[in-house]
Amino acid sequence: MSGDVEDTPDILSNRPIAVYISRAITKEGAKVLKVLPALRALKDNEKFSVVKGNAEGDFAMHERHGVASLGFTKRVHKKVTYHLEIKCQVLHKNSNVDLSPALDQVILLDVHIL
């Protein structure tokens, strides 16, 4: 049935998010993705890390003012596709808000360098 919760796409589903980036903007520090906490209780209470697909260290996660971002650590000189797995870890579980939906979430991200 249209409009049901089951029909709503889940960003943390099994399908990766596809991002297409020109090689010209793949310099050190260039941002690929920013992640904001959905709940106030998660602000400054979560840590994101790249757990798969970053064997050569081309990406790094950073946090500033409660916003996590994925950025390049160096320029990419060739066409390539990265299949990244980014894990969210809640740091402090003692909160008045039920944080169980946020625990151990994984973002699948395909970064296509053109």
C-alpha positions in Angstrom: 0.0 0.0 0.0 1.4 3.4 -1.0 2.4 5.7 1.9 3.0 2.9 4.4 6.1 2.9 6.6 7.3 -0.2 4.8 7.3 1.7 1.5 9.6 4.4 2.8 13.2 3.9 1.6 15.7 3.4 4.4 19.0 5.3 3.9 20.7 2.6 5.9 19.4 -0.3 3.9 21.4 -2.9 2.0 21.7 -0.7 -1.1 24.7 1.6 -1.2 24.4 5.4 -1.7 26.1 6.3 -5.0 28.3 9.4 -5.2 29.9 10.6 -8.5 32.9 12.9 -8.2 35.3 14.5 -10.7 39.0 13.7 -10.2 39.6 17.5 -10.4 38.1 18.0 -7.0 39.6 15.1 -5.2 42.2 17.1 -3.3 43.2 16.5 0.3 40.4 17.6 2.7 37.7 17.8 0.0 34.4 16.6 1.5 32.5 13.6 0.1 29.7 13.3 2.6 28.4 15.0 5.7 26.3 13.3 8.4 24.2 15.2 10.9 22.7 13.5 14.0 18.9 12.9 13.6 18.4 13.1 17.4 19.6 15.8 19.8 20.8 13.0 22.1 23.3 11.9 19.4 25.0 15.3 19.0 28.6 14.8 20.1 27.6 11.3 21.2 28.4 9.3 18.1 31.5 8.3 16.1 31.7 7.4 12.5 34.5 5.3 11.0 35.3 3.8 7.7 35.5 0.0 8.4 35.8 -1.4 4.9 36.9 -0.2 1.5 39.6 2.2 2.6 42.7 -0.1 2.6 44.9 2.5 1.0 43.8 5.3 3.4 42.3 7.5 0.7 39.5 8.7 3.0 39.2 9.9 6.6 36.3 10.7 8.9 36.3 14.0 10.7 33.9 15.6 13.3 33.4 19.3 13.9 30.5 21.0 15.8 28.5 17.7 15.9 28.7 17.1 12.2 30.7 14.1 10.9 32.2 14.3 7.4 34.0 12.0 5.1 36.9 13.6 3.2 39.8 12.7 0.9 43.3 12.3 2.4 45.0 12.8 -1.0 44.2 13.5 -4.6 42.9 10.6 -6.7 44.6 10.5 -10.2 42.6 7.7 -11.9 39.1 6.6 -12.5 38.2 4.2 -9.7 35.2 3.1 -7.6 35.4 2.7 -3.9 32.9 0.5 -2.0 33.0 2.0 1.5 31.3 0.8 4.7 30.9 3.5 7.3 29.9 2.5 10.8 28.2 4.6 13.4 29.0 3.9 17.0 27.1 5.6 19.9 29.6 6.6 22.5 27.4 7.0 25.6 24.3 4.9 25.9 23.1 6.5 29.2 20.4 8.8 27.8 16.7 9.4 28.3 16.2 8.7 24.6 16.0 5.2 23.2 19.2 5.1 21.0 18.8 1.5 20.0 17.9 2.3 16.3 21.2 4.3 16.0 23.4 1.5 17.5 25.7 -0.2 15.1 24.3 1.3 12.0 26.3 1.0 8.7 26.2 3.3 5.7 27.2 1.7 2.4 28.7 4.2 0.1 29.9 3.8 -3.5 32.2 6.6 -4.5 32.8 6.8 -8.2 35.8 8.9 -9.3 35.3 10.1 -12.9 
